[in-house]
Structures are given as C-alpha cells and as structure tokens.
Amino acid sequence: MRKLLITIFFILFSALSLYPASISNTGTITGASIQPANPYSQLIGFKTGGEFYFNTFLSDWSTGIFFEDVINPWIGFEIDMSSTAIPITNYTQVVAVNPQTFYGSGNLQYIEMSGALKFYIQSVSFSMGISYNNFTSGYIIQNTINQYEYIGDAYNYFSFFVGPELTAQISSDLYTKVGVQIIYGLININPNYSVGARFYISFAYGI
C-alpha cells in the first residue's frame, strides 16, 4: 500500500506541475501549456507507473515504450510493450502431477504487448484496448518456513483496459502524458489476481 501511495503522489505531483504557470491578459498561456488539439501526428516514447490490484490490495511498478499515431482529429491508435509485475499472496502450480499451493508474498513477471484505439477531445484522450500478457518468471516466499520458491510456470493471458489520459506539451517536440487505466485479465483463476488500476506518466517525442 505504501508503494501505491508513493506512486499516486508522484503522478499527481507531475500532473499538477504541467499546468500553466500563468495566463496573460491576452489569454496566452505561458509555461508548459495544454494544447487545445493534437499538435502532433505521431509520438514515440516511454512510460512508467504503478499498478494496484484489487484482489490482493498490493501494488507494483511497470515500465515500457509506446508508439502513437493520430488518424484524424478524433481517433488514433497506440501500441505498447511493457514489463509488468503482479504481486501475489498465494500460488498454485500450473504444470505438476500433484499441484501444490504456496502461501506467502511474491510476484509474477510479465511482458505485456498491447494495442488500443484512442478517442481525442482536445488535450484529453480516452483509450480502449487489449493486451497479451506473456509470463516470464516469478517467485513466492512462504510465510510459515520463510522459504523462497521459484515460479517457472504460470498462465499467459489476454486482458482488456480502458481509461482517460491528459496530454501536455513541454517543448516544441516533447510531450508528456498522465493517465489511469482499469485492467481486467481474462484468466481462468478464482479470484482473478489480474484485475486492477494502472497509474502512469509518459514522455514522448512528437512528429
């Protein structure tokens, strides 16, 4: 929970720092200005943020790169590749003759590849997309005996996400975004440990 609060504070602070420093009598915004429409046709950059999962009430970090293309003033698309981690409090072996369940604390590491449609309303956009989450590795430290267990098998799964995003221009070619997404993974496990909210900030070069 402490990591989540630090993440949210960092993102909110960054977002507030992007608002205009002052507005002159002529209505011109000085400082970092939020644009009334997309001044770019394409963006490439990186993003980082935190993810809070509703099942465990735990959070972790995610980082990645993205490419955004504006099709017209109202619609665009974005593709991402990110490294994510899902915190867990229990784990049941996937590939085993007699599956064991371990209880403790740990995480599952994924490479997430996603694509989304984006709908623009001035400086605000709304994303709706799908991701493929490819498991890479994981671990859990058992509560009772404090033993480290390596996790080499877990489910790959698809997930849906939606959420708003705010864009601001910080120089002639550089942009930053802050946003939030609600994520729902299509995974055959109950309770579903993949359902959560992602808070992020990104920086990108626009053309």
Helices and strands as residue ranges (DSSP letters): H 2-17, E 22-23, E 29-30, E 42-53, E 58-70, E 75-92, E 101-121, E 124-142, E 148-151, E 157-169, E 174-186, E 196-206
